[in-house]
Amino acid sequence: MRVYINTVFEEVYSAEAEEVVLPGDEGELSLMNFHQPIVCRLTKGAVRVISNRKVKSIPITDGIAHMEGDTLKIMAEVA
């Protein structure tokens, strides 16, 4: 899936991923390619992007995520 993480001012991260783990309101949420379309609120924690058995962790304070098809777009305040 294609992952985009943006703040109000800039694109923080853009890459392909196999899985993304999000810090959601009700706990962690794991998304993979072609997950059911979803919009969710994010809380303080780390967005973990997993690709080729490597994990990239991006700390956030809050935000929103939108998944549709093979694209995940995240608008967040980066810590």
Phi, psi and omega per residue, in radians:
M1 nan 2.738 3.089
R2 -1.676 2.298 -3.092
V3 -2.069 2.272 3.072
Y4 -2.171 2.207 3.054
I5 -2.104 2.112 -3.081
N6 -2.219 2.644 2.899
T7 -1.853 -3.108 3.096
V8 -1.102 -0.497 -3.010
F9 -1.753 -0.464 -3.030
E10 -2.772 2.871 2.993
E11 -1.479 2.147 -3.083
V12 -1.584 -0.614 -3.041
Y13 -2.708 2.455 3.079
S14 -2.668 2.086 -3.107
A15 -2.947 2.998 3.021
E16 -1.480 2.574 3.122
A17 -2.546 2.706 3.056
E18 -1.580 -0.581 -3.114
E19 -2.689 2.593 3.056
V20 -2.319 2.297 3.105
V21 -1.913 2.160 -3.058
L22 -1.931 2.518 3.032
P23 -1.479 1.645 -3.093
G24 -1.549 2.985 3.110
D25 -0.988 -0.667 -3.062
E26 -1.909 0.429 -3.139
G27 2.098 -3.053 -3.108
E28 -1.320 2.554 3.134
L29 -2.230 2.192 -3.129
S30 -1.821 2.215 -3.134
L31 -2.080 2.443 3.081
M32 -2.248 3.065 -3.123
N33 -0.826 2.380 3.065
F34 0.942 0.634 3.010
H35 -1.070 2.706 3.057
Q36 -0.884 2.389 3.110
P37 -0.940 2.381 -3.066
I38 -2.672 2.587 2.959
V39 -2.219 2.225 -3.129
C40 -2.479 2.659 3.091
R41 -1.490 2.441 3.132
L42 -1.877 2.607 3.109
T43 -2.065 -3.135 -3.127
K44 -1.018 2.304 -3.134
G45 2.828 -2.669 -3.125
A46 -2.215 2.349 2.964
V47 -1.479 2.118 -3.134
R48 -1.872 2.058 3.137
V49 -1.793 2.124 -3.077
I50 -1.940 2.166 3.139
S51 -2.642 2.281 -3.136
N52 0.922 0.740 3.131
R53 1.104 0.269 3.069
K54 -1.985 2.526 -3.098
V55 -2.017 2.211 3.047
K56 -1.885 2.142 -3.104
S57 -1.879 2.208 -3.128
I58 -2.121 1.915 -3.111
P59 -1.271 2.385 3.092
I60 -2.299 2.826 3.068
T61 -1.815 -0.575 3.003
D62 -2.974 2.992 3.140
G63 2.913 -2.897 3.124
I64 -2.479 2.524 -3.140
A65 -2.157 2.488 3.107
H66 -2.297 2.090 3.131
M67 -1.998 2.233 3.053
E68 -2.640 2.241 -3.091
G69 1.125 -2.196 3.110
D70 -1.920 0.497 -3.127
T71 -2.199 2.239 3.056
L72 -2.012 2.110 3.090
K73 -1.986 2.242 -3.132
I74 -2.146 2.231 3.023
M75 -1.956 2.060 -3.009
A76 -2.560 2.800 2.927
E77 -1.540 2.048 -3.110
V78 -1.533 2.288 -3.097
A79 -1.288 nan nan
